[in-house]
Amino acid sequence: MTRGWLYRPSGVWTVRILTLAATLGIWQAYASGLNRALLAPPSEVAQALWEEAVTVGNIWPALGGSLLTLVSGFGLSMLVGVPLGIAMGRARTLEYVIDPYVSFLYALPHVALVPLMVIWFGFNLQFRLAYVFVSAVFPAIINTMVGVKNVDQELLDAGRAFCASERQVLRTIVLPSAVPYIFAGGRQALSSAWVGVVVSEILAALTGVGRLIVTYGDDYKTANMLVPIVVIMGIAVAIQSLTAKLQGRITRWQAVRNV
């Protein structure tokens, strides 16, 4: 069955561009009659973006600090979350002990932990890393555990029939089968980590793109304040797009197996 034009890449991008153009047009028309302290039109936001990126260059040091926090916090969450998820998926006793706490902390709004984190770490880098870690580690744990628990039982039985050790079963059967789940958890954890970076910087107001938002917001410079917000949105979209393509390439064998 031939797909319609709207389902082709040209159709998809045409709809996206037209939607973006309509949104910017409505925004421009609505914001032009407002006080600039309330909302700046996209033309002024674009000018402020040029100033922040080229003329003044404030956005680059702030973005560098935010990305450093993102990479560090996300890496730490994966180093802890994936092995713990594998252990919980393979050891039922460990799952029974830890799973209630993982579920509780995952459902808990992490902002509620901010006062305690501030007492422990202050407002420095340790606080931001701790907040990003808490934001990202639980998706990694849960998705990895689900992937390990959903390994085809016939594959496990075949491994045991050939007298494979637990390490061999884990390396040759469990981990390859759980890779799509681990990668899905990593994508979710990365997005959550980026949210955690911005929230922690807004709360600490010391560095990064979050500090720019707070600083320009306090000065009622709405156009400049929207610049880091646009950058945050762009990075979030890039994270989702790049990780989706990477997941498709790494787990291509999974799609072939499901055909």
QUIUR-V380599 format. One record per residue. N is the residue number from 1. PHI is phi in degrees with one decimal (999 if undefined). BURIAL is 1 if it has 9 or more other C-alpha atoms within 8 Angstrom, else 0. Layout:
n:N phi:PHI burial:BURIAL
n:N phi:PHI burial:BURIAL
This chain:
n:1 phi:999 burial:0
n:2 phi:-78.5 burial:0
n:3 phi:-76.6 burial:0
n:4 phi:-68.5 burial:0
n:5 phi:-61.2 burial:0
n:6 phi:-65.9 burial:1
n:7 phi:-92.9 burial:0
n:8 phi:-85.8 burial:1
n:9 phi:-55.0 burial:0
n:10 phi:-63.3 burial:0
n:11 phi:-67.1 burial:1
n:12 phi:-61.0 burial:1
n:13 phi:-70.7 burial:0
n:14 phi:-63.3 burial:0
n:15 phi:-63.1 burial:1
n:16 phi:-62.6 burial:0
n:17 phi:-66.1 burial:0
n:18 phi:-64.5 burial:0
n:19 phi:-64.5 burial:0
n:20 phi:-63.4 burial:0
n:21 phi:-62.9 burial:0
n:22 phi:-64.8 burial:0
n:23 phi:-62.6 burial:0
n:24 phi:-66.1 burial:1
n:25 phi:-65.2 burial:0
n:26 phi:-64.8 burial:0
n:27 phi:-60.4 burial:1
n:28 phi:-61.6 burial:1
n:29 phi:-67.1 burial:1
n:30 phi:-72.7 burial:1
n:31 phi:-78.0 burial:1
n:32 phi:-63.3 burial:0
n:33 phi:-94.0 burial:0
n:34 phi:-100.1 burial:1
n:35 phi:-63.0 burial:0
n:36 phi:-64.4 burial:1
n:37 phi:-72.1 burial:0
n:38 phi:-87.9 burial:0
n:39 phi:-161.1 burial:1
n:40 phi:-96.4 burial:1
n:41 phi:-70.7 burial:1
n:42 phi:-62.2 burial:1
n:43 phi:-62.8 burial:0
n:44 phi:-75.0 burial:1
n:45 phi:-65.2 burial:1
n:46 phi:-63.6 burial:0
n:47 phi:-64.8 burial:0
n:48 phi:-65.8 burial:1
n:49 phi:-61.9 burial:1
n:50 phi:-62.7 burial:1
n:51 phi:-64.8 burial:1
n:52 phi:-67.9 burial:1
n:53 phi:-90.0 burial:1
n:54 phi:-116.7 burial:0
n:55 phi:-68.2 burial:0
n:56 phi:-93.0 burial:0
n:57 phi:80.3 burial:1
n:58 phi:-67.4 burial:0
n:59 phi:-70.7 burial:1
n:60 phi:-71.9 burial:0
n:61 phi:-61.5 burial:1
n:62 phi:-64.9 burial:1
n:63 phi:-66.5 burial:1
n:64 phi:-62.0 burial:1
n:65 phi:-64.2 burial:1
n:66 phi:-67.0 burial:1
n:67 phi:-67.7 burial:0
n:68 phi:-63.7 burial:0
n:69 phi:-63.6 burial:1
n:70 phi:-61.7 burial:1
n:71 phi:-63.3 burial:0
n:72 phi:-67.1 burial:1
n:73 phi:-66.7 burial:1
n:74 phi:-65.4 burial:1
n:75 phi:-60.5 burial:0
n:76 phi:-65.4 burial:1
n:77 phi:-65.9 burial:1
n:78 phi:-72.8 burial:1
n:79 phi:-62.5 burial:0
n:80 phi:-90.2 burial:1
n:81 phi:-69.4 burial:1
n:82 phi:-67.3 burial:1
n:83 phi:-60.7 burial:0
n:84 phi:-66.9 burial:1
n:85 phi:-64.0 burial:1
n:86 phi:-63.8 burial:1
n:87 phi:-63.1 burial:1
n:88 phi:-68.0 burial:1
n:89 phi:-72.6 burial:1
n:90 phi:-96.9 burial:0
n:91 phi:-115.4 burial:0
n:92 phi:-64.7 burial:0
n:93 phi:-62.1 burial:0
n:94 phi:-63.8 burial:1
n:95 phi:-62.6 burial:1
n:96 phi:-61.9 burial:0
n:97 phi:-77.5 burial:0
n:98 phi:-93.5 burial:1
n:99 phi:-56.5 burial:1
n:100 phi:-60.1 burial:0
n:101 phi:-71.6 burial:0
n:102 phi:-62.6 burial:1
n:103 phi:-63.2 burial:0
n:104 phi:-65.4 burial:0
n:105 phi:-70.8 burial:1
n:106 phi:-70.8 burial:1
n:107 phi:-78.3 burial:0
n:108 phi:-70.9 burial:0
n:109 phi:-59.2 burial:0
n:110 phi:-68.2 burial:1
n:111 phi:-61.4 burial:0
n:112 phi:-64.2 burial:0
n:113 phi:-89.2 burial:0
n:114 phi:-58.6 burial:1
n:115 phi:-57.2 burial:0
n:116 phi:-66.8 burial:0
n:117 phi:-65.3 burial:1
n:118 phi:-65.4 burial:1
n:119 phi:-62.4 burial:0
n:120 phi:-75.2 burial:0
n:121 phi:-117.6 burial:1
n:122 phi:74.2 burial:1
n:123 phi:-109.8 burial:1
n:124 phi:-86.5 burial:1
n:125 phi:-58.8 burial:0
n:126 phi:-60.1 burial:1
n:127 phi:-64.7 burial:1
n:128 phi:-64.5 burial:1
n:129 phi:-64.7 burial:1
n:130 phi:-63.6 burial:1
n:131 phi:-68.5 burial:1
n:132 phi:-64.8 burial:1
n:133 phi:-61.3 burial:1
n:134 phi:-63.9 burial:1
n:135 phi:-70.6 burial:1
n:136 phi:-106.2 burial:1
n:137 phi:-71.4 burial:1
n:138 phi:-71.3 burial:1
n:139 phi:-59.0 burial:1
n:140 phi:-65.4 burial:1
n:141 phi:-63.6 burial:1
n:142 phi:-66.3 burial:1
n:143 phi:-66.7 burial:1
n:144 phi:-65.1 burial:1
n:145 phi:-61.0 burial:1
n:146 phi:-63.1 burial:1
n:147 phi:-62.7 burial:1
n:148 phi:-67.3 burial:1
n:149 phi:-74.2 burial:0
n:150 phi:-100.3 burial:0
n:151 phi:-65.6 burial:1
n:152 phi:-56.1 burial:0
n:153 phi:-62.2 burial:0
n:154 phi:-63.8 burial:0
n:155 phi:-65.9 burial:1
n:156 phi:-64.6 burial:1
n:157 phi:-64.3 burial:0
n:158 phi:-65.6 burial:0
n:159 phi:-63.4 burial:1
n:160 phi:-67.5 burial:1
n:161 phi:-63.5 burial:0
n:162 phi:-94.7 burial:0
n:163 phi:59.8 burial:0
n:164 phi:-73.3 burial:1
n:165 phi:-74.5 burial:0
n:166 phi:-60.7 burial:0
n:167 phi:-64.7 burial:0
n:168 phi:-66.7 burial:1
n:169 phi:-61.5 burial:1
n:170 phi:-64.8 burial:1
n:171 phi:-76.8 burial:1
n:172 phi:-100.5 burial:0
n:173 phi:-120.3 burial:1
n:174 phi:-66.7 burial:1
n:175 phi:-63.4 burial:1
n:176 phi:-59.7 burial:0
n:177 phi:-70.9 burial:1
n:178 phi:-89.5 burial:1
n:179 phi:-55.0 burial:1
n:180 phi:-59.1 burial:1
n:181 phi:-69.1 burial:1
n:182 phi:-62.6 burial:1
n:183 phi:-67.7 burial:1
n:184 phi:-62.5 burial:1
n:185 phi:-64.4 burial:1
n:186 phi:-64.9 burial:1
n:187 phi:-63.3 burial:1
n:188 phi:-65.1 burial:1
n:189 phi:-64.7 burial:1
n:190 phi:-66.6 burial:1
n:191 phi:-64.1 burial:1
n:192 phi:-65.1 burial:1
n:193 phi:-64.8 burial:1
n:194 phi:-65.5 burial:1
n:195 phi:-61.6 burial:1
n:196 phi:-62.3 burial:1
n:197 phi:-60.2 burial:1
n:198 phi:-65.5 burial:1
n:199 phi:-63.0 burial:1
n:200 phi:-64.7 burial:1
n:201 phi:-71.7 burial:1
n:202 phi:-65.8 burial:1
n:203 phi:-70.5 burial:0
n:204 phi:-80.9 burial:1
n:205 phi:55.3 burial:1
n:206 phi:-113.1 burial:0
n:207 phi:-158.2 burial:1
n:208 phi:78.9 burial:1
n:209 phi:-66.5 burial:1
n:210 phi:-62.3 burial:1
n:211 phi:-65.5 burial:1
n:212 phi:-62.3 burial:1
n:213 phi:-60.7 burial:1
n:214 phi:-65.8 burial:1
n:215 phi:-63.9 burial:1
n:216 phi:-70.4 burial:1
n:217 phi:-65.5 burial:1
n:218 phi:-64.5 burial:0
n:219 phi:-91.8 burial:0
n:220 phi:59.6 burial:0
n:221 phi:-93.5 burial:1
n:222 phi:-64.9 burial:1
n:223 phi:-61.5 burial:1
n:224 phi:-67.4 burial:1
n:225 phi:-66.8 burial:1
n:226 phi:-75.0 burial:1
n:227 phi:-61.9 burial:1
n:228 phi:-62.7 burial:1
n:229 phi:-65.5 burial:1
n:230 phi:-63.0 burial:0
n:231 phi:-63.3 burial:0
n:232 phi:-60.5 burial:1
n:233 phi:-62.8 burial:0
n:234 phi:-61.9 burial:0
n:235 phi:-67.8 burial:0
n:236 phi:-62.0 burial:1
n:237 phi:-64.9 burial:0
n:238 phi:-63.4 burial:0
n:239 phi:-61.1 burial:1
n:240 phi:-64.9 burial:1
n:241 phi:-67.6 burial:0
n:242 phi:-67.4 burial:0
n:243 phi:-68.6 burial:1
n:244 phi:-65.0 burial:1
n:245 phi:-66.6 burial:0
n:246 phi:-65.0 burial:0
n:247 phi:-63.6 burial:1
n:248 phi:-62.5 burial:0
n:249 phi:-75.9 burial:0
n:250 phi:-70.3 burial:0
n:251 phi:-105.0 burial:1
n:252 phi:-61.0 burial:1
n:253 phi:-63.3 burial:0
n:254 phi:-66.4 burial:0
n:255 phi:-65.4 burial:0
n:256 phi:-66.2 burial:0
n:257 phi:-67.6 burial:0
n:258 phi:-83.9 burial:0
n:259 phi:-68.7 burial:0
